[in-house]
């Protein structure tokens, strides 16, 4: 990742602790506003991840509302990641 992007897992803490993309950070959808300070650079690429990609779309709107400019939603979410047999921390 040449742009030093970050995977942001918006699932709740329990789901994140069960399994998540290696080196991702957990910012639950319900707690985005309270956790914005953990994501220091507003222009850093953020790839939002949920189970299927649907909730990530809502999260993207919240991040954009707070000035984040480089937001991506992972199509298919963690289900697609697993199906592609990509590495997970579990």
HTML snippet that shows the backbone in 3Dmol.js (N, CA, C, O; Angstrom):
<script src="https://3Dmol.org/build/3Dmol-min.js"></script>
<div id="view" style="width:600px;height:400px;position:relative"></div>
<script>
const pdb = `
ATOM      1  N   UNK A   1       0.838  -1.176   0.000  1.00  0.00           N
ATOM      2  CA  UNK A   1       0.000   0.000   0.000  1.00  0.00           C
ATOM      3  C   UNK A   1       0.881   1.236   0.000  1.00  0.00           C
ATOM      4  O   UNK A   1       1.399   1.628   1.046  1.00  0.00           O
ATOM      5  N   UNK A   2       1.051   1.837  -1.125  1.00  0.00           N
ATOM      6  CA  UNK A   2       1.951   2.977  -1.270  1.00  0.00           C
ATOM      7  C   UNK A   2       1.414   4.239  -0.614  1.00  0.00           C
ATOM      8  O   UNK A   2       2.192   5.137  -0.294  1.00  0.00           O
ATOM      9  N   UNK A   3       0.118   4.331  -0.407  1.00  0.00           N
ATOM     10  CA  UNK A   3      -0.460   5.538   0.177  1.00  0.00           C
ATOM     11  C   UNK A   3      -0.682   5.417   1.680  1.00  0.00           C
ATOM     12  O   UNK A   3      -1.300   6.296   2.281  1.00  0.00           O
ATOM     13  N   UNK A   4      -0.193   4.354   2.293  1.00  0.00           N
ATOM     14  CA  UNK A   4      -0.318   4.144   3.744  1.00  0.00           C
ATOM     15  C   UNK A   4      -1.778   4.161   4.185  1.00  0.00           C
ATOM     16  O   UNK A   4      -2.133   4.798   5.177  1.00  0.00           O
ATOM     17  N   UNK A   5      -2.614   3.456   3.436  1.00  0.00           N
ATOM     18  CA  UNK A   5      -4.031   3.362   3.763  1.00  0.00           C
ATOM     19  C   UNK A   5      -4.272   2.538   5.015  1.00  0.00           C
ATOM     20  O   UNK A   5      -3.369   1.888   5.541  1.00  0.00           O
ATOM     21  N   UNK A   6      -5.494   2.582   5.472  1.00  0.00           N
ATOM     22  CA  UNK A   6      -5.866   1.893   6.707  1.00  0.00           C
ATOM     23  C   UNK A   6      -7.215   1.210   6.511  1.00  0.00           C
ATOM     24  O   UNK A   6      -8.165   1.814   6.013  1.00  0.00           O
ATOM     25  N   UNK A   7      -7.285  -0.069   6.911  1.00  0.00           N
ATOM     26  CA  UNK A   7      -8.566  -0.755   6.940  1.00  0.00           C
ATOM     27  C   UNK A   7      -9.260  -0.377   8.237  1.00  0.00           C
ATOM     28  O   UNK A   7      -8.683  -0.521   9.315  1.00  0.00           O
ATOM     29  N   UNK A   8     -10.495   0.105   8.143  1.00  0.00           N
ATOM     30  CA  UNK A   8     -11.287   0.488   9.309  1.00  0.00           C
ATOM     31  C   UNK A   8     -12.489  -0.444   9.377  1.00  0.00           C
ATOM     32  O   UNK A   8     -13.396  -0.379   8.548  1.00  0.00           O
ATOM     33  N   UNK A   9     -12.474  -1.310  10.381  1.00  0.00           N
ATOM     34  CA  UNK A   9     -13.540  -2.291  10.579  1.00  0.00           C
ATOM     35  C   UNK A   9     -14.620  -1.638  11.431  1.00  0.00           C
ATOM     36  O   UNK A   9     -14.375  -1.279  12.583  1.00  0.00           O
ATOM     37  N   UNK A  10     -15.813  -1.483  10.866  1.00  0.00           N
ATOM     38  CA  UNK A  10     -16.871  -0.767  11.588  1.00  0.00           C
ATOM     39  C   UNK A  10     -17.821  -1.696  12.335  1.00  0.00           C
ATOM     40  O   UNK A  10     -18.828  -1.249  12.884  1.00  0.00           O
ATOM     41  N   UNK A  11     -17.500  -2.993  12.356  1.00  0.00           N
ATOM     42  CA  UNK A  11     -18.341  -3.931  13.111  1.00  0.00           C
ATOM     43  C   UNK A  11     -18.153  -3.706  14.609  1.00  0.00           C
ATOM     44  O   UNK A  11     -17.214  -3.026  15.022  1.00  0.00           O
ATOM     45  N   UNK A  12     -19.039  -4.272  15.419  1.00  0.00           N
ATOM     46  CA  UNK A  12     -18.903  -4.087  16.863  1.00  0.00           C
ATOM     47  C   UNK A  12     -17.655  -4.799  17.384  1.00  0.00           C
ATOM     48  O   UNK A  12     -17.068  -5.636  16.699  1.00  0.00           O
ATOM     49  N   UNK A  13     -17.269  -4.454  18.596  1.00  0.00           N
ATOM     50  CA  UNK A  13     -16.022  -4.933  19.186  1.00  0.00           C
ATOM     51  C   UNK A  13     -15.952  -6.459  19.246  1.00  0.00           C
ATOM     52  O   UNK A  13     -14.905  -7.038  18.956  1.00  0.00           O
ATOM     53  N   UNK A  14     -17.052  -7.116  19.617  1.00  0.00           N
ATOM     54  CA  UNK A  14     -17.052  -8.583  19.722  1.00  0.00           C
ATOM     55  C   UNK A  14     -16.783  -9.240  18.371  1.00  0.00           C
ATOM     56  O   UNK A  14     -15.995 -10.182  18.284  1.00  0.00           O
ATOM     57  N   UNK A  15     -17.431  -8.750  17.324  1.00  0.00           N
ATOM     58  CA  UNK A  15     -17.214  -9.310  15.985  1.00  0.00           C
ATOM     59  C   UNK A  15     -15.771  -9.077  15.542  1.00  0.00           C
ATOM     60  O   UNK A  15     -15.149  -9.958  14.948  1.00  0.00           O
ATOM     61  N   UNK A  16     -15.243  -7.892  15.829  1.00  0.00           N
ATOM     62  CA  UNK A  16     -13.863  -7.563  15.465  1.00  0.00           C
ATOM     63  C   UNK A  16     -12.883  -8.495  16.172  1.00  0.00           C
ATOM     64  O   UNK A  16     -11.941  -8.996  15.557  1.00  0.00           O
ATOM     65  N   UNK A  17     -13.108  -8.724  17.463  1.00  0.00           N
ATOM     66  CA  UNK A  17     -12.194  -9.572  18.220  1.00  0.00           C
ATOM     67  C   UNK A  17     -12.251 -11.025  17.773  1.00  0.00           C
ATOM     68  O   UNK A  17     -11.271 -11.754  17.928  1.00  0.00           O
ATOM     69  N   UNK A  18     -13.369 -11.456  17.226  1.00  0.00           N
ATOM     70  CA  UNK A  18     -13.493 -12.823  16.735  1.00  0.00           C
ATOM     71  C   UNK A  18     -12.645 -13.034  15.487  1.00  0.00           C
ATOM     72  O   UNK A  18     -11.972 -14.056  15.352  1.00  0.00           O
ATOM     73  N   UNK A  19     -12.679 -12.065  14.577  1.00  0.00           N
ATOM     74  CA  UNK A  19     -11.955 -12.188  13.317  1.00  0.00           C
ATOM     75  C   UNK A  19     -11.917 -10.828  12.630  1.00  0.00           C
ATOM     76  O   UNK A  19     -12.927 -10.125  12.582  1.00  0.00           O
ATOM     77  N   UNK A  20     -10.754 -10.456  12.100  1.00  0.00           N
ATOM     78  CA  UNK A  20     -10.646  -9.186  11.374  1.00  0.00           C
ATOM     79  C   UNK A  20      -9.433  -9.216  10.439  1.00  0.00           C
ATOM     80  O   UNK A  20      -8.567 -10.084  10.547  1.00  0.00           O
ATOM     81  N   UNK A  21      -9.392  -8.266   9.539  1.00  0.00           N
ATOM     82  CA  UNK A  21      -8.266  -8.132   8.621  1.00  0.00           C
ATOM     83  C   UNK A  21      -7.048  -7.717   9.435  1.00  0.00           C
ATOM     84  O   UNK A  21      -7.131  -6.836  10.290  1.00  0.00           O
ATOM     85  N   UNK A  22      -5.926  -8.357   9.161  1.00  0.00           N
ATOM     86  CA  UNK A  22      -4.688  -8.064   9.868  1.00  0.00           C
ATOM     87  C   UNK A  22      -4.359  -6.571   9.738  1.00  0.00           C
ATOM     88  O   UNK A  22      -4.460  -5.995   8.654  1.00  0.00           O
ATOM     89  N   UNK A  23      -3.971  -5.965  10.847  1.00  0.00           N
ATOM     90  CA  UNK A  23      -3.583  -4.544  10.941  1.00  0.00           C
ATOM     91  C   UNK A  23      -4.742  -3.565  10.750  1.00  0.00           C
ATOM     92  O   UNK A  23      -4.514  -2.366  10.593  1.00  0.00           O
ATOM     93  N   UNK A  24      -5.974  -4.057  10.760  1.00  0.00           N
ATOM     94  CA  UNK A  24      -7.112  -3.130  10.684  1.00  0.00           C
ATOM     95  C   UNK A  24      -7.365  -2.526  12.059  1.00  0.00           C
ATOM     96  O   UNK A  24      -6.918  -3.053  13.078  1.00  0.00           O
ATOM     97  N   UNK A  25      -8.088  -1.411  12.069  1.00  0.00           N
ATOM     98  CA  UNK A  25      -8.485  -0.784  13.328  1.00  0.00           C
ATOM     99  C   UNK A  25      -9.998  -0.902  13.465  1.00  0.00           C
ATOM    100  O   UNK A  25     -10.726  -0.925  12.472  1.00  0.00           O
ATOM    101  N   UNK A  26     -10.451  -0.977  14.694  1.00  0.00           N
ATOM    102  CA  UNK A  26     -11.875  -1.127  14.954  1.00  0.00           C
ATOM    103  C   UNK A  26     -12.467   0.214  15.382  1.00  0.00           C
ATOM    104  O   UNK A  26     -12.101   0.769  16.418  1.00  0.00           O
ATOM    105  N   UNK A  27     -13.381   0.717  14.572  1.00  0.00           N
ATOM    106  CA  UNK A  27     -14.140   1.925  14.888  1.00  0.00           C
ATOM    107  C   UNK A  27     -15.599   1.561  14.639  1.00  0.00           C
ATOM    108  O   UNK A  27     -16.107   1.760  13.536  1.00  0.00           O
ATOM    109  N   UNK A  28     -16.286   1.023  15.671  1.00  0.00           N
ATOM    110  CA  UNK A  28     -17.672   0.583  15.474  1.00  0.00           C
ATOM    111  C   UNK A  28     -18.560   1.692  14.911  1.00  0.00           C
ATOM    112  O   UNK A  28     -18.414   2.861  15.271  1.00  0.00           O
ATOM    113  N   UNK A  29     -19.468   1.316  14.036  1.00  0.00           N
ATOM    114  CA  UNK A  29     -20.369   2.263  13.387  1.00  0.00           C
ATOM    115  C   UNK A  29     -21.050   3.178  14.396  1.00  0.00           C
ATOM    116  O   UNK A  29     -21.160   4.382  14.166  1.00  0.00           O
ATOM    117  N   UNK A  30     -21.502   2.621  15.503  1.00  0.00           N
ATOM    118  CA  UNK A  30     -22.206   3.414  16.510  1.00  0.00           C
ATOM    119  C   UNK A  30     -21.289   4.397  17.236  1.00  0.00           C
ATOM    120  O   UNK A  30     -21.764   5.332  17.880  1.00  0.00           O
ATOM    121  N   UNK A  31     -19.976   4.187  17.134  1.00  0.00           N
ATOM    122  CA  UNK A  31     -19.021   5.016  17.881  1.00  0.00           C
ATOM    123  C   UNK A  31     -18.095   5.830  16.992  1.00  0.00           C
ATOM    124  O   UNK A  31     -17.056   6.293  17.462  1.00  0.00           O
ATOM    125  N   UNK A  32     -18.432   6.019  15.740  1.00  0.00           N
ATOM    126  CA  UNK A  32     -17.526   6.712  14.817  1.00  0.00           C
ATOM    127  C   UNK A  32     -17.141   8.089  15.345  1.00  0.00           C
ATOM    128  O   UNK A  32     -15.955   8.411  15.411  1.00  0.00           O
ATOM    129  N   UNK A  33     -18.108   8.895  15.715  1.00  0.00           N
ATOM    130  CA  UNK A  33     -17.796  10.257  16.142  1.00  0.00           C
ATOM    131  C   UNK A  33     -16.880  10.278  17.354  1.00  0.00           C
ATOM    132  O   UNK A  33     -16.002  11.137  17.446  1.00  0.00           O
ATOM    133  N   UNK A  34     -17.064   9.356  18.278  1.00  0.00           N
ATOM    134  CA  UNK A  34     -16.237   9.318  19.486  1.00  0.00           C
ATOM    135  C   UNK A  34     -14.816   8.842  19.202  1.00  0.00           C
ATOM    136  O   UNK A  34     -13.914   9.095  20.000  1.00  0.00           O
ATOM    137  N   UNK A  35     -14.604   8.157  18.079  1.00  0.00           N
ATOM    138  CA  UNK A  35     -13.297   7.570  17.785  1.00  0.00           C
ATOM    139  C   UNK A  35     -12.555   8.227  16.627  1.00  0.00           C
ATOM    140  O   UNK A  35     -11.541   7.696  16.174  1.00  0.00           O
ATOM    141  N   UNK A  36     -13.024   9.349  16.145  1.00  0.00           N
ATOM    142  CA  UNK A  36     -12.386   9.988  15.001  1.00  0.00           C
ATOM    143  C   UNK A  36     -10.936  10.369  15.281  1.00  0.00           C
ATOM    144  O   UNK A  36     -10.111  10.369  14.367  1.00  0.00           O
ATOM    145  N   UNK A  37     -10.617  10.692  16.525  1.00  0.00           N
ATOM    146  CA  UNK A  37      -9.248  11.112  16.851  1.00  0.00           C
ATOM    147  C   UNK A  37      -8.239   9.989  16.656  1.00  0.00           C
ATOM    148  O   UNK A  37      -7.048  10.259  16.508  1.00  0.00           O
ATOM    149  N   UNK A  38      -8.686   8.738  16.652  1.00  0.00           N
ATOM    150  CA  UNK A  38      -7.758   7.624  16.447  1.00  0.00           C
ATOM    151  C   UNK A  38      -7.276   7.563  14.999  1.00  0.00           C
ATOM    152  O   UNK A  38      -6.279   6.904  14.704  1.00  0.00           O
ATOM    153  N   UNK A  39      -7.971   8.239  14.104  1.00  0.00           N
ATOM    154  CA  UNK A  39      -7.596   8.312  12.695  1.00  0.00           C
ATOM    155  C   UNK A  39      -7.100   9.725  12.432  1.00  0.00           C
ATOM    156  O   UNK A  39      -7.881  10.617  12.101  1.00  0.00           O
ATOM    157  N   UNK A  40      -5.825   9.918  12.579  1.00  0.00           N
ATOM    158  CA  UNK A  40      -5.238  11.257  12.640  1.00  0.00           C
ATOM    159  C   UNK A  40      -5.287  12.055  11.336  1.00  0.00           C
ATOM    160  O   UNK A  40      -5.563  13.254  11.361  1.00  0.00           O
ATOM    161  N   UNK A  41      -5.027  11.413  10.207  1.00  0.00           N
ATOM    162  CA  UNK A  41      -4.922  12.140   8.945  1.00  0.00           C
ATOM    163  C   UNK A  41      -6.217  12.027   8.152  1.00  0.00           C
ATOM    164  O   UNK A  41      -6.625  10.932   7.766  1.00  0.00           O
ATOM    165  N   UNK A  42      -6.849  13.145   7.915  1.00  0.00           N
ATOM    166  CA  UNK A  42      -8.132  13.135   7.210  1.00  0.00           C
ATOM    167  C   UNK A  42      -7.998  12.833   5.721  1.00  0.00           C
ATOM    168  O   UNK A  42      -8.995  12.534   5.064  1.00  0.00           O
ATOM    169  N   UNK A  43      -6.778  12.908   5.177  1.00  0.00           N
ATOM    170  CA  UNK A  43      -6.593  12.586   3.764  1.00  0.00           C
ATOM    171  C   UNK A  43      -6.006  11.187   3.552  1.00  0.00           C
ATOM    172  O   UNK A  43      -5.784  10.777   2.413  1.00  0.00           O
ATOM    173  N   UNK A  44      -5.755  10.453   4.637  1.00  0.00           N
ATOM    174  CA  UNK A  44      -5.252   9.081   4.533  1.00  0.00           C
ATOM    175  C   UNK A  44      -6.339   8.196   3.917  1.00  0.00           C
ATOM    176  O   UNK A  44      -7.504   8.312   4.297  1.00  0.00           O
ATOM    177  N   UNK A  45      -5.989   7.325   2.987  1.00  0.00           N
ATOM    178  CA  UNK A  45      -6.998   6.413   2.442  1.00  0.00           C
ATOM    179  C   UNK A  45      -7.552   5.502   3.543  1.00  0.00           C
ATOM    180  O   UNK A  45      -6.795   4.854   4.265  1.00  0.00           O
ATOM    181  N   UNK A  46      -8.868   5.463   3.658  1.00  0.00           N
ATOM    182  CA  UNK A  46      -9.536   4.590   4.614  1.00  0.00           C
ATOM    183  C   UNK A  46     -10.422   3.632   3.844  1.00  0.00           C
ATOM    184  O   UNK A  46     -11.262   4.049   3.046  1.00  0.00           O
ATOM    185  N   UNK A  47     -10.228   2.338   4.091  1.00  0.00           N
ATOM    186  CA  UNK A  47     -11.054   1.308   3.478  1.00  0.00           C
ATOM    187  C   UNK A  47     -11.994   0.801   4.561  1.00  0.00           C
ATOM    188  O   UNK A  47     -11.557   0.149   5.510  1.00  0.00           O
ATOM    189  N   UNK A  48     -13.266   1.093   4.428  1.00  0.00           N
ATOM    190  CA  UNK A  48     -14.258   0.723   5.436  1.00  0.00           C
ATOM    191  C   UNK A  48     -14.735  -0.696   5.196  1.00  0.00           C
ATOM    192  O   UNK A  48     -15.052  -1.087   4.073  1.00  0.00           O
ATOM    193  N   UNK A  49     -14.779  -1.465   6.293  1.00  0.00           N
ATOM    194  CA  UNK A  49     -15.115  -2.880   6.213  1.00  0.00           C
ATOM    195  C   UNK A  49     -16.226  -3.213   7.200  1.00  0.00           C
ATOM    196  O   UNK A  49     -16.151  -2.843   8.372  1.00  0.00           O
ATOM    197  N   UNK A  50     -17.249  -3.906   6.731  1.00  0.00           N
ATOM    198  CA  UNK A  50     -18.265  -4.505   7.602  1.00  0.00           C
ATOM    199  C   UNK A  50     -18.432  -5.939   7.110  1.00  0.00           C
ATOM    200  O   UNK A  50     -17.565  -6.434   6.390  1.00  0.00           O
ATOM    201  N   UNK A  51     -19.496  -6.611   7.468  1.00  0.00           N
ATOM    202  CA  UNK A  51     -19.666  -7.994   7.026  1.00  0.00           C
ATOM    203  C   UNK A  51     -19.931  -8.105   5.527  1.00  0.00           C
ATOM    204  O   UNK A  51     -19.362  -8.961   4.851  1.00  0.00           O
ATOM    205  N   UNK A  52     -20.806  -7.226   5.010  1.00  0.00           N
ATOM    206  CA  UNK A  52     -21.213  -7.369   3.610  1.00  0.00           C
ATOM    207  C   UNK A  52     -20.935  -6.142   2.741  1.00  0.00           C
ATOM    208  O   UNK A  52     -21.016  -6.225   1.516  1.00  0.00           O
ATOM    209  N   UNK A  53     -20.613  -5.023   3.352  1.00  0.00           N
ATOM    210  CA  UNK A  53     -20.380  -3.785   2.615  1.00  0.00           C
ATOM    211  C   UNK A  53     -21.523  -2.793   2.730  1.00  0.00           C
ATOM    212  O   UNK A  53     -21.363  -1.632   2.353  1.00  0.00           O
ATOM    213  N   UNK A  54     -22.664  -3.213   3.237  1.00  0.00           N
ATOM    214  CA  UNK A  54     -23.831  -2.331   3.312  1.00  0.00           C
ATOM    215  C   UNK A  54     -23.690  -1.259   4.394  1.00  0.00           C
ATOM    216  O   UNK A  54     -23.915  -0.079   4.124  1.00  0.00           O
ATOM    217  N   UNK A  55     -23.324  -1.648   5.598  1.00  0.00           N
ATOM    218  CA  UNK A  55     -23.183  -0.662   6.685  1.00  0.00           C
ATOM    219  C   UNK A  55     -22.007   0.271   6.446  1.00  0.00           C
ATOM    220  O   UNK A  55     -21.997   1.401   6.934  1.00  0.00           O
ATOM    221  N   UNK A  56     -21.021  -0.195   5.699  1.00  0.00           N
ATOM    222  CA  UNK A  56     -19.864   0.654   5.394  1.00  0.00           C
ATOM    223  C   UNK A  56     -20.269   1.879   4.580  1.00  0.00           C
ATOM    224  O   UNK A  56     -19.643   2.933   4.687  1.00  0.00           O
ATOM    225  N   UNK A  57     -21.310   1.739   3.772  1.00  0.00           N
ATOM    226  CA  UNK A  57     -21.792   2.888   2.990  1.00  0.00           C
ATOM    227  C   UNK A  57     -22.306   3.994   3.909  1.00  0.00           C
ATOM    228  O   UNK A  57     -22.046   5.172   3.667  1.00  0.00           O
ATOM    229  N   UNK A  58     -23.027   3.622   4.952  1.00  0.00           N
ATOM    230  CA  UNK A  58     -23.513   4.608   5.926  1.00  0.00           C
ATOM    231  C   UNK A  58     -22.341   5.222   6.678  1.00  0.00           C
ATOM    232  O   UNK A  58     -22.326   6.424   6.944  1.00  0.00           O
ATOM    233  N   UNK A  59     -21.364   4.397   7.018  1.00  0.00           N
ATOM    234  CA  UNK A  59     -20.179   4.895   7.724  1.00  0.00           C
ATOM    235  C   UNK A  59     -19.410   5.884   6.853  1.00  0.00           C
ATOM    236  O   UNK A  59     -18.897   6.883   7.358  1.00  0.00           O
ATOM    237  N   UNK A  60     -19.324   5.617   5.551  1.00  0.00           N
ATOM    238  CA  UNK A  60     -18.607   6.514   4.644  1.00  0.00           C
ATOM    239  C   UNK A  60     -19.214   7.917   4.676  1.00  0.00           C
ATOM    240  O   UNK A  60     -18.490   8.912   4.646  1.00  0.00           O
ATOM    241  N   UNK A  61     -20.521   7.990   4.736  1.00  0.00           N
ATOM    242  CA  UNK A  61     -21.186   9.298   4.817  1.00  0.00           C
ATOM    243  C   UNK A  61     -20.791  10.036   6.088  1.00  0.00           C
ATOM    244  O   UNK A  61     -20.582  11.249   6.070  1.00  0.00           O
ATOM    245  N   UNK A  62     -20.691   9.298   7.193  1.00  0.00           N
ATOM    246  CA  UNK A  62     -20.310   9.930   8.458  1.00  0.00           C
ATOM    247  C   UNK A  62     -18.868  10.440   8.400  1.00  0.00           C
ATOM    248  O   UNK A  62     -18.588  11.558   8.834  1.00  0.00           O
ATOM    249  N   UNK A  63     -17.964   9.634   7.871  1.00  0.00           N
ATOM    250  CA  UNK A  63     -16.569  10.072   7.766  1.00  0.00           C
ATOM    251  C   UNK A  63     -16.460  11.303   6.870  1.00  0.00           C
ATOM    252  O   UNK A  63     -15.747  12.250   7.202  1.00  0.00           O
ATOM    253  N   UNK A  64     -17.156  11.295   5.744  1.00  0.00           N
ATOM    254  CA  UNK A  64     -17.109  12.441   4.833  1.00  0.00           C
ATOM    255  C   UNK A  64     -17.663  13.696   5.503  1.00  0.00           C
ATOM    256  O   UNK A  64     -17.149  14.794   5.287  1.00  0.00           O
ATOM    257  N   UNK A  65     -18.699  13.541   6.308  1.00  0.00           N
ATOM    258  CA  UNK A  65     -19.288  14.662   7.037  1.00  0.00           C
ATOM    259  C   UNK A  65     -18.267  15.318   7.963  1.00  0.00           C
ATOM    260  O   UNK A  65     -18.347  16.514   8.241  1.00  0.00           O
ATOM    261  N   UNK A  66     -17.311  14.526   8.434  1.00  0.00           N
ATOM    262  CA  UNK A  66     -16.292  15.033   9.355  1.00  0.00           C
ATOM    263  C   UNK A  66     -14.990  15.381   8.651  1.00  0.00           C
ATOM    264  O   UNK A  66     -13.957  15.541   9.302  1.00  0.00           O
ATOM    265  N   UNK A  67     -15.028  15.498   7.333  1.00  0.00           N
ATOM    266  CA  UNK A  67     -13.883  16.003   6.592  1.00  0.00           C
ATOM    267  C   UNK A  67     -12.899  14.978   6.068  1.00  0.00           C
ATOM    268  O   UNK A  67     -11.855  15.349   5.532  1.00  0.00           O
ATOM    269  N   UNK A  68     -13.203  13.706   6.208  1.00  0.00           N
ATOM    270  CA  UNK A  68     -12.325  12.680   5.640  1.00  0.00           C
ATOM    271  C   UNK A  68     -12.585  12.623   4.141  1.00  0.00           C
ATOM    272  O   UNK A  68     -13.734  12.572   3.704  1.00  0.00           O
ATOM    273  N   UNK A  69     -11.511  12.632   3.358  1.00  0.00           N
ATOM    274  CA  UNK A  69     -11.664  12.836   1.917  1.00  0.00           C
ATOM    275  C   UNK A  69     -11.310  11.638   1.046  1.00  0.00           C
ATOM    276  O   UNK A  69     -11.590  11.644  -0.152  1.00  0.00           O
ATOM    277  N   UNK A  70     -10.706  10.623   1.624  1.00  0.00           N
ATOM    278  CA  UNK A  70     -10.207   9.513   0.826  1.00  0.00           C
ATOM    279  C   UNK A  70     -10.810   8.210   1.355  1.00  0.00           C
ATOM    280  O   UNK A  70     -10.101   7.377   1.919  1.00  0.00           O
ATOM    281  N   UNK A  71     -12.118   8.042   1.170  1.00  0.00           N
ATOM    282  CA  UNK A  71     -12.879   6.941   1.757  1.00  0.00           C
ATOM    283  C   UNK A  71     -13.252   5.916   0.680  1.00  0.00           C
ATOM    284  O   UNK A  71     -13.698   6.272  -0.410  1.00  0.00           O
ATOM    285  N   UNK A  72     -13.059   4.652   1.012  1.00  0.00           N
ATOM    286  CA  UNK A  72     -13.443   3.555   0.127  1.00  0.00           C
ATOM    287  C   UNK A  72     -14.271   2.548   0.916  1.00  0.00           C
ATOM    288  O   UNK A  72     -14.018   2.327   2.100  1.00  0.00           O
ATOM    289  N   UNK A  73     -15.242   1.949   0.279  1.00  0.00           N
ATOM    290  CA  UNK A  73     -16.063   0.903   0.897  1.00  0.00           C
ATOM    291  C   UNK A  73     -15.664  -0.422   0.260  1.00  0.00           C
ATOM    292  O   UNK A  73     -15.687  -0.563  -0.963  1.00  0.00           O
ATOM    293  N   UNK A  74     -15.297  -1.393   1.097  1.00  0.00           N
ATOM    294  CA  UNK A  74     -14.914  -2.701   0.571  1.00  0.00           C
ATOM    295  C   UNK A  74     -16.154  -3.430   0.065  1.00  0.00           C
ATOM    296  O   UNK A  74     -17.021  -3.823   0.846  1.00  0.00           O
ATOM    297  N   UNK A  75     -16.225  -3.601  -1.226  1.00  0.00           N
ATOM    298  CA  UNK A  75     -17.341  -4.292  -1.849  1.00  0.00           C
ATOM    299  C   UNK A  75     -17.392  -5.740  -1.361  1.00  0.00           C
ATOM    300  O   UNK A  75     -16.401  -6.465  -1.449  1.00  0.00           O
ATOM    301  N   UNK A  76     -18.530  -6.148  -0.857  1.00  0.00           N
ATOM    302  CA  UNK A  76     -18.684  -7.513  -0.368  1.00  0.00           C
ATOM    303  C   UNK A  76     -18.218  -7.713   1.058  1.00  0.00           C
ATOM    304  O   UNK A  76     -18.448  -8.769   1.646  1.00  0.00           O
ATOM    305  N   UNK A  77     -17.563  -6.705   1.622  1.00  0.00           N
ATOM    306  CA  UNK A  77     -17.147  -6.744   3.014  1.00  0.00           C
ATOM    307  C   UNK A  77     -16.250  -7.915   3.375  1.00  0.00           C
ATOM    308  O   UNK A  77     -15.547  -8.473   2.533  1.00  0.00           O
ATOM    309  N   UNK A  78     -16.295  -8.266   4.640  1.00  0.00           N
ATOM    310  CA  UNK A  78     -15.457  -9.342   5.157  1.00  0.00           C
ATOM    311  C   UNK A  78     -15.824 -10.691   4.548  1.00  0.00           C
ATOM    312  O   UNK A  78     -14.978 -11.580   4.458  1.00  0.00           O
ATOM    313  N   UNK A  79     -17.075 -10.851   4.133  1.00  0.00           N
ATOM    314  CA  UNK A  79     -17.467 -12.099   3.466  1.00  0.00           C
ATOM    315  C   UNK A  79     -16.652 -12.288   2.180  1.00  0.00           C
ATOM    316  O   UNK A  79     -16.161 -13.385   1.913  1.00  0.00           O
ATOM    317  N   UNK A  80     -16.511 -11.239   1.397  1.00  0.00           N
ATOM    318  CA  UNK A  80     -15.742 -11.318   0.156  1.00  0.00           C
ATOM    319  C   UNK A  80     -14.265 -11.556   0.444  1.00  0.00           C
ATOM    320  O   UNK A  80     -13.599 -12.291  -0.285  1.00  0.00           O
ATOM    321  N   UNK A  81     -13.753 -10.936   1.504  1.00  0.00           N
ATOM    322  CA  UNK A  81     -12.351 -11.111   1.909  1.00  0.00           C
ATOM    323  C   UNK A  81     -12.096 -12.591   2.232  1.00  0.00           C
ATOM    324  O   UNK A  81     -11.121 -13.187   1.774  1.00  0.00           O
ATOM    325  N   UNK A  82     -13.006 -13.164   3.037  1.00  0.00           N
ATOM    326  CA  UNK A  82     -12.880 -14.593   3.396  1.00  0.00           C
ATOM    327  C   UNK A  82     -12.976 -15.487   2.161  1.00  0.00           C
ATOM    328  O   UNK A  82     -12.191 -16.421   2.001  1.00  0.00           O
ATOM    329  N   UNK A  83     -13.939 -15.195   1.293  1.00  0.00           N
ATOM    330  CA  UNK A  83     -14.131 -15.997   0.083  1.00  0.00           C
ATOM    331  C   UNK A  83     -12.887 -15.984  -0.807  1.00  0.00           C
ATOM    332  O   UNK A  83     -12.593 -16.961  -1.497  1.00  0.00           O
ATOM    333  N   UNK A  84     -12.164 -14.866  -0.780  1.00  0.00           N
ATOM    334  CA  UNK A  84     -10.939 -14.748  -1.572  1.00  0.00           C
ATOM    335  C   UNK A  84      -9.743 -15.394  -0.876  1.00  0.00           C
ATOM    336  O   UNK A  84      -8.633 -15.407  -1.410  1.00  0.00           O
ATOM    337  N   UNK A  85      -9.988 -15.935   0.338  1.00  0.00           N
ATOM    338  CA  UNK A  85      -8.958 -16.608   1.134  1.00  0.00           C
ATOM    339  C   UNK A  85      -7.798 -15.681   1.476  1.00  0.00           C
ATOM    340  O   UNK A  85      -6.639 -16.095   1.484  1.00  0.00           O
ATOM    341  N   UNK A  86      -8.128 -14.417   1.759  1.00  0.00           N
ATOM    342  CA  UNK A  86      -7.118 -13.445   2.173  1.00  0.00           C
ATOM    343  C   UNK A  86      -6.924 -13.562   3.688  1.00  0.00           C
ATOM    344  O   UNK A  86      -7.809 -14.062   4.383  1.00  0.00           O
ATOM    345  N   UNK A  87      -5.787 -13.112   4.204  1.00  0.00           N
ATOM    346  CA  UNK A  87      -5.458 -13.354   5.617  1.00  0.00           C
ATOM    347  C   UNK A  87      -6.348 -12.602   6.602  1.00  0.00           C
ATOM    348  O   UNK A  87      -6.694 -11.437   6.406  1.00  0.00           O
ATOM    349  N   UNK A  88      -6.701 -13.311   7.659  1.00  0.00           N
ATOM    350  CA  UNK A  88      -7.485 -12.751   8.758  1.00  0.00           C
ATOM    351  C   UNK A  88      -6.794 -13.049  10.075  1.00  0.00           C
ATOM    352  O   UNK A  88      -6.129 -14.074  10.229  1.00  0.00           O
ATOM    353  N   UNK A  89      -6.961 -12.146  11.013  1.00  0.00           N
ATOM    354  CA  UNK A  89      -6.514 -12.404  12.389  1.00  0.00           C
ATOM    355  C   UNK A  89      -7.709 -13.001  13.097  1.00  0.00           C
ATOM    356  O   UNK A  89      -8.788 -12.407  13.116  1.00  0.00           O
ATOM    357  N   UNK A  90      -7.524 -14.171  13.678  1.00  0.00           N
ATOM    358  CA  UNK A  90      -8.635 -14.782  14.415  1.00  0.00           C
ATOM    359  C   UNK A  90      -8.104 -15.529  15.626  1.00  0.00           C
ATOM    360  O   UNK A  90      -8.882 -16.115  16.380  1.00  0.00           O
TER     361      UNK A  90
END
`;
const viewer = $3Dmol.createViewer("view");
viewer.addModel(pdb, "pdb");
viewer.setStyle({}, {cartoon: {color: "spectrum"}});
viewer.zoomTo();
viewer.render();
</script>
